[in-house]
Every structure is written in C-alpha cells, then in structure tokens.
Amino acid sequence: METLTAIFSAINAVVWGPLMLILLLGVGLYLQLGLKLMPIRKLGTGFKLMWQGREAKPAPGEAKKAEEGEISPFNALMTALSATIGTGNIAGVATAIALGGPGAVFWMWITALVGMATKFAEAVLAVRYRETDSTGYHVGGPMFYIKNGLGKKWLWLGAAFAFFGAVAAFGIGNTVQSNSVADALDSTFGIPHGVTGLVIMVLAAAVILGGIKRIAKVAGKLVPIMGIAYIVAGLIVLVVNAGQLGDAFSMIFYYAFNPHAAVGGFAGAAVMAAIRFGVARGIFSNEAGLGSAPIAHAAAKTRNPVRQGMIAMLGTFIDTIIVCTITALVILTSTVWIEGEAGASLTALSFDAALPGWGNQIVSLALAVFAFTTILGWSFYGEKCFQFLFGTRSIMLYRVLFVLAIPLGAMAQLGFIWLMADTFNALMAIPNLIALALLSPVVFKLTRDYFDGKEVLPGEDLDHNKG
C-alpha cells in the first residue's frame, strides 16, 4: 500500500501541478471570453430555461421531434447536480480552507466563473455529437464529441477519457462517497462502517440497476429537496454568526493574494497553496472541465444543444457559487478552522458551534444524502464510459461491480481513496480540455446561430459516419 500511495502521490503532484491549473483556468477563460461572457450575462435565461424544462415541453418549432432523449432537461441537470453536489461541498471546501487558508475560497469562485463557460461548452458538444446506441438510448459526452467532432484519428483520446472516467467513477463517485458517509454516521450516531456500506449498497442497487430513467427520477426529487434544506440550514447559521460575516469576506479576499501565517492549530498557507487547493477542490466539487456532466446532458429530451448548454452551466453556479460558498462562510464565521480540524468534521463542528446539538447531525445527514445521489449520478457516468470501451452488453456487469464496491469503500482507508480520486479526476480532465479547446469554434458558431435565431441541430440529425 505504501508503494501504491507513493506512486499516486508522484502522479498527483504532476497532474495537479501548475500546468493543470493553467489548463483548467486557461481553457475556461478562453471559452468565457470567446462566448463574450454569455454564461454570466445569460444566467437568468438559464434559470428560466431550467424551469421550462421540467416536463420537456417542446419549444416553438420543436413539436414533431420533442421526445428524442430519455429524460427532461431539468432532470438532466438534476442528474448532473446529483453527481456534483457531494462530499466536495462539505468535506472538500473544508479541506481547501484547512490546507490553503481562507484565500482558497476566492480561487474556488474564480474556478466556478470560468467553469460556467466550460460546462456550457461541454453540454453543447455532448448534445451536438451524441449518438443512439443499439438499445435506442442516447449516449454522449467527451468520448463521443472527440470521436464525432475531431474524427477517427482522435479516437484514442476518446478511449483514454472513457478509461479514466470508468475508473474514476469508482473513486470520486463511489468509494470516496461511501467512506465519507460511513465516517460521518459513525462519529455522529455510532453506526459501524460496514452497516452503512451495506445499507447504501442495497439502496443504490435499487436505483442504479434500473438505468438512467430511474436515476433521473430519483435525482429530480432528491436533489432539489436536499439542496434547499442544506442552504436553509447554512443561512440559519450565518444569521447566528452575522457579526463575523464581514471578517470572513475580508479574509477570503486578503488571503487570496497574501500568505496566511500560522495561527492556532492552522499551519499557515502560501498563496500558491490557496490557488492550488482552491482550484483543485473547486473542480472536485463542480466538475467543470472533467467531462462528467455532459454524459448526463446528452440524454436530455431536447432538440437544441445551446438550450441544454445554458441549463448545464447552472450546475457550476449552484454547486460552487451557492452551496460551497455557504459551507465556506459557515466555517470562516466560526473559530474551529484555526484549531487544526479538516474535512467533514471541520464543517460539522462549525455548524455545531452555531447550532449546538443540531449542527453535527445536520451535516451528517446532508453528507449521507449528498453522497448517495453522487453515487447514483457517477454510476451512470462510469457505465457510459465502460459502454464506449466494451459495448452495450457490458452495461450490467459495470452496474453490478459498481454496486459491490460501495461497502468496500465504506471500510477502506480514506487518505488513499482521496488521493486516487483526485489523480483520476485530473487524468479525465486532460483529454476533455484538449477536445474543448479544439472544438471551441463549433461551440462559438452554434451559440451565435442560436442567438441569431438560426436552427441548431442535435447529434441524431448529423451523419456521424462521414469522413
């Protein structure tokens, strides 16, 4: 295990080094500027489209073929959000602050603002280059927009993404989640890790084995409820801690550009640490640039890639600008973070400081529901990556293996799992970011056409066998 940890640590240091941060922020900034800040300017339009997309009612001129796709545009976003709102919003934010200081929060925000353009581009390309598989279901994502957008000579890059995605799903979307829940429920309610793992496995199996329609149906109900409940709990804490809010914002902006000296149990952090952990945990939480969310958006009942892209970009805004910010402010308005705590326990103790006896339980329950829905969303991502590599017949095998890994993750060593998940996240991002940069002219053209009132065709209307 020590050798394996050393190998992953070495790879992690390279893939999450300055080059990756420049690639993630650079591609996102390039897309944001190329779109003339449209994702930020049209945020309100995105929320309007999301609300209209709850039942996948056809837009004007779409009546004839409105049913193409498996799930409503709203449920596609909820499925993507089910995978993104997870331990990253609770444990990830706390880890960023514990290792990078308050300034890390600022860099999480920057990651989100440029990430909105990245997520928009991913979903546009996913719907534009999607296909219909042998079972009649729509499939899409980076492996398909690499294959159909860049051509057969780039197929190896699509296969690389699919391999990293299929493996990463077992980390970020499975074992990390079940381990975090088991840890929280054990420390709060004294429930053994093994019991938690088995319960999650049984509940997840009931949903996952039913495929995307069942996953989307559960996500469409659970995600809004759990998200709103957590936000309300966080706002109650911030009302209690209202006197410290000004100081919290001051620390975020000051320490984003200045090193933080050691204080209490906090070891201090350089500016580079604030940037590194802010960006890494921001990406871990909102997944902009990873290429995971477009796999869900490709299954949406929509005839327009740009409309789905505008709904998709809300995922980054909701996840990081709203949910992560509330977690960060709860932590920074308490004094617990300077005592050397980290991870989910730091968030739990911060909630508990404002709501004694309740805070810890709120965080544990939120973590359990967040992580459960993340497992559901990522099972679909991993499955589609596996299907790309091994064909439609391999789907059920992947689902069974994915479900069986849940209790193993609950009882495993957390440190190594986080390291592995973090590493495969970055490895997924590389092929996706290359494809986004190369296909950016397509995104810009489709967006211009949409706002000029021209017709924008989805993938099923393109001839994928040309050239």
N, C-alpha and C positions, 0 to 999 in steps of 0.2 A: 504493500500500500504506500509506503514511503517513497519508493521509486516512482510509482504512478503519480503521486502528488507532485513530486519534483518535476516530472515531465510536463504535466499540465500547467504547473506554475511557470515554467520556462516559456511554453507556448502562449500562455495567458499574457505574460509580460510583453510579448511581441505583438500579439493581435489586439491588445488593448493599449498599445503604446501610442505615442504622438501621431503616427501615421493613420491609425484607425480613427482617432478623434478628428483629425483634419479631413479624412474621407467622409465621415458621417456628417459633420457640420458643413463641410465644403459642398457636398452634393446637395444637401438640404437647402443651403443658402443659394446655390446656383439655381435650383428649381424654384425657390421662392422669388428670386429676382426675375427669372425667366417668365414666371407667371404674373409678374408685376404686382406682387403681394396679394394676389387674388384670394388665397386661402384665409388671410387675415381680414381683407376687405369684405369678403362674402360670407363671413362667419354666420351672420343672421340668416342668410339664404340657406346655408347648410342645415341649420336647425329647422327651418321651415320645410325643407325637402324631407328631412328625417321624420317629421311629424306626419307629413302627407304619405310617407312610405310605409306606414304601419300595416296597411292591408294590401299593399302593392297595387293600388288602383292605377289604371293606365293614365299616363299623361296625355294631353291632346295629341292626336295622331298616332298613338301607340296601341289603340284598342285591339287591333287584329292579333298582334303577337305578344300581348302583355304578359302572358303566362310563362314565357320562357325563363327558366331559372327555377330553383326549388323553394326558396324562402323569400319572404318580403324584404325590401331594402332596409327597413327598420330592424328586423330580426338578424339580417346580415351584420349590421352594426353592433347589435347586442351580442351576437356570437363572437365577433372580434373583440368587443369590450370584455366579454366573459373571460377571454384568454389574457387580456392585458391588465384588467383590474384584479390584482392578486397579491402575493406576498411583496412584490415590488413597491406597492403603495403603502405598506405598513412596515415591513422589515427593511426593504430596500432604501426607503427615504431615511430611516433611522441609521442605517449603515453608512449612507452618504454623509450624513451630518457627523457621525461618530468618527469617520476616517478623514473627511475633507473639511469639517467645520461648517459653520452656517453659510459660508460663501458657496458651498456646493449646491444649495437650493437655487441660487441665481443661474448657475450653469444648467440645472435641470430645466429651468424656464426657457433658456435660450435653445436648448435641445428640442423642447416642445414647439417653440415658434417656428423653427426651421423644419422640424419634424412634421408639421401640418402639411407642408408642401410635399414632403417625401411620401406621406401616407396618401395624399391626394393622387400623386403620380402612380403609386403602386396599384391603387384600385382602378384607376382609369385604364392602365395597361392590362390589369387582370381581366376586366370585362371585355376590353377590346380584343384580346388574344385568347379568350377562353375557347374550350372545345366541349363537345358532348362525348362522354365515354360510352362503352359498349352496353351499359345498363340504362342509358338515356339521361344520366345526370350531367350537369355542367361542372367542368373542372377547369381550374385556372390557378394563377399565381406566378411567381418568378420563373419556375421551370418551364411554364408554357409561354410566357412572354419572351423568354430567352430563345426558346425553340422556334416559335412562330414569328417573333418580331425581328430577331437577329439572324435567323436562318440556321440551317442544319450544321454548318461548320462551328457553331457555338453550342451545339448540343451538350458537349462535355461540361460546359459551365452550368447548364441547367441541371445536369445529372449531379454535379458537385453540390449545388444548392439542395437538391432533393435528398441527397445522402446526409448532409449536415442537418437538414430540417428533421428528417426521420429520427436521427439520433438525439438531436437537441430536445425534441419533444419529450423524451424520457427524463431529461434533466429539468429544464425550466418549466415544462408543462406537466410534470408528474411527480418525480421523487422530491424535488425542492418543495413543492406544494404540500404533499402529504407529510413530509418531515416537519415543516413549519407548523402545520395544524396539530400534529401529534405533540410537538414540543409545547405549544400554547395550551392545549387542553390538559396536558399532564401537569404543567406548573399551576394552572388556574383551578382545575376541577379534580386533579389526581387520577385522570383516566390513563391507563397504560398505553404506551405507543402502539403495541400490537393490536389492541382492541380498536383504537382509532383507525389504524390502517385497514383492518378488515371491514369496518363499517363503511368507510369511504369507498373501498373496493366494490362492495355489494351495491351501494347507491349509484356509483359511477357506471358500473356494468349495466344496470337497468336502463341507463340513458344512452351510453356510448354504443352498445350493441344494436340500437335502433337507428343509427346513422344520423346524417345532418338534419333531417326534418325534426327528429326528436330532440337533438341537441339545441337547435334553434328555438324550438317551442319552449323548452325549459329556460334557456338563456333569456328569451324575450320576457319571461315573467320574473325570474330571479334577479337579473342584473339591475333593472330599474329600482326594485324594492331595496336590495342590499346597498346600492349606491346612494340612494336618497337617505336611508337610515344612518349610514356612516357619516354622510355630510352633515346631517342634523345633529348627531352626537358631537361631531367635531366643532360645529358652530356654538353649541351649548358650552363646551369647554372654553372656546375663545371669548365668549361673553363673560364667563367667570374670570378669565385671565386678561380681560380687556386692557388693564393698566400696563401690561407688558408688551402689547402688540407693536407699539411704536418702536421699542427697543429691538424687537425681533426683526422687523423690516430693516432697521438701521444696520444690524449685524449682517444680514443677508447681503446687502449692497456693499458694505465696507469690506467684509472679508472675502468677497468675490475677487477683489483686486489686491488685497493685503494679507500677508501671512498672519495666522492666528497663533498667538503664544499659548503655551501650555497653561491650563487652569484647572484646579481641582483634579479629577481623575482623567480629564481630557488631555491627550498628549501633545496637542498643538497640530497645526497643519500648514504646509506651504500652499501658495496659490495654485501650483501645478496639481497638488492633491485635490484641491477644491474643484478644479476643472475636470480632472480625471474621474473622480468619484461622482461628481455631479452629472457628467455626460454618460458614464457607464451605467449608473443606476437609473438615470432618466430613460435611457434606451431599454434597459432591463424592464422598466415599468411600462412605457408606452409602445415599445417595439417598433417605432418608426425607423425604417431602414433595414429591419431584419428580414422583411418579406413574408412575414407570417400572416398578418391581417388580410392581404389581398386574396389569400386562398379562400377565406370565408366570403369576401365580397364578390368573388367570381360566381358564387352560387345564387346571387340575388336575382329576383324576378324584376329585371329591368331591361330596357332596350337602349339605354343611354349610358355609356361609360363615364361621361363627365358628371352626370347627376349622381351616380354612385360614388364617384371620387369626392364630391362635395359632402356627401354623407359620411364617407370614410374618414375624412380629415378631422371630424368632430371627435373621433376616438382619442386622438392625441390631446386635444384640448380638454376634454372631460377627464381623462386619466391623469394628466400631469398638472395642467393649469388649475384644475379644480380639486381633485381628490388628493394628489400628492402635496399640493400647497397647504391644504387643511392639516394633513399629518405633520408637515414641517412646522407650521405655526404652533400647533399643539405642543410639539417637542420644544421649540425655542422659547415659548412663553412659560415653560416650567424650568426648573434648575436641574432636572435629573440628568440632562445630556452632559453636563460638565463633571458628573460623578463617575464617568468611565463606562456607563452602560452602552450596549449596542444592540442592533437587531430588533426583533419584535418586542422583546422585553422592555427596551427603551421607550417604544411607543406606548406600550401598556402602562408602564409606570408614570408616563407623562399624563395620560388620560386619568389615571388613578389619583394623581396629585390634585387634580381639579374636581374629580368626582369620586371621592373615597368610597371604596367598596363596590363601585359600579364600573369604573373605568377599565379595570383589568378584564372584567367579564365581557364588556362591550367589544374590546379589541380581540379577545379570544374568539368570540362568536363571529365577528366580522371577518377575521382571518380564516375561520373554518369555511364560511360561505364563499368568500372571495376565492380561496384556494380550490374549493370544489368546482366552481364554474370555470376556473382556469384549466383544470384537468379536462373538463368536457371540451372546451374550445381547442386546446392543444392536441387532444386525441384526433380531432378532425384534421388539423394541420399535418400531423405526423403521418396519418393514414394516407392523405393525398400525395405526400412526398414518396411514401412507400409504394403507392399505386403507380406513380410515374416511373419508378425504377423496375417494378416487378409485375405490373399489370393488375387488372381488376380482381382477379382471383385471389390476390394476396391480401385483400382488404380485411377479411375476417380474421386471418392469422395475426395481423398487426393489432387489431382491436383486442384480441384475447391477450396477447403479450403485454400490451399497454395496461390493461386492467390488472394483470397479475403483478406488474411492477409496483403498483401503488402501496401495498403493505410492506414490501421490501424497502421502499423509500422511507416509509414512516419509522423504520427501525435502524436506518443506516446512519453513518457519521455525517453530520450536516456540513462541516467545513469543506470536505472533498466534493460533496454534491454541488455546493455553491460554486466552487472553483470550476468544475466540469461544465456546469450550465453556462457560466459566464464565458468560458472559452468557446463553446459551440455556438453561442449567440453571435460572437464576433465572426466566427467562420461562416455562419449563414449570411451575415451582412455583406461580406466581400463580393460574392457573385451577384447579389441583388443590386448593390450600389453601382457596380460596373454596368449592369444592364440598364439601370435607371439613367445613368449618365449618357449611354449610347442611344437610348430610345427617347431621350428628353425632347427632341424635335417633334416626335409623334404626339407627346403629351401637350406641347405648346400649340401645335396645329389643331388638335381635337378641341382644346379649350377655346381657342379663337373661333373655330367653326360653331361651337355651341353658343357662345355669346353673340355671334353674328346671325344666329337663327338658322344655321345650316343643319342638315341631317348628320348625325354621328352614329355609325353602325357598330353594333356589338360583335363579338367574336364569331358567333354562329353564322353571321352573314358574310364572313370572309372566307376565301379559298385558302386553307392552310397548306394545301399540297402544291401550291405554286412555288417553283424555284427551290 
